[in-house]
Amino acid sequence: MATKIRLKRMGQKKSPFYRLVVADTRSPRDGRFVEELGYYNPTVNPAIIEVNREKAEYWLSTGVQMSETVKGIFYRAGVLEKPTTK
């Protein structure tokens, strides 16, 4: 089963928040998922990011791919370190 860490949209119309989930790549965006890793609320200032580091590091160690948005959220949350440029 190919899995990916991606966002699941929740909330009302024009007031979204997102859950970070590990899901099968074939399942729909807001469909079934394997595990929830945290949440992201971009509507408040500053944006709220809550990530369970242990679960995220476990899934990353198994080789799970991330969406580009999740990669940026993980950088801001401190789960991933930014690559150094020379």
RAUR-V766745 format. One record per helix or strand. SS is the DSSP state (H for helix, E for strand). FROM is the first residue (numbers start at 1). TO is the last residue. If there is no record, write none. Layout:
<<SS | FROM | TO> <SS | FROM | TO>>
This chain:
<<E | 3 | 12> <E | 15 | 24> <E | 35 | 41> <E | 48 | 51> <H | 53 | 61> <E | 65 | 66> <H | 68 | 77>>
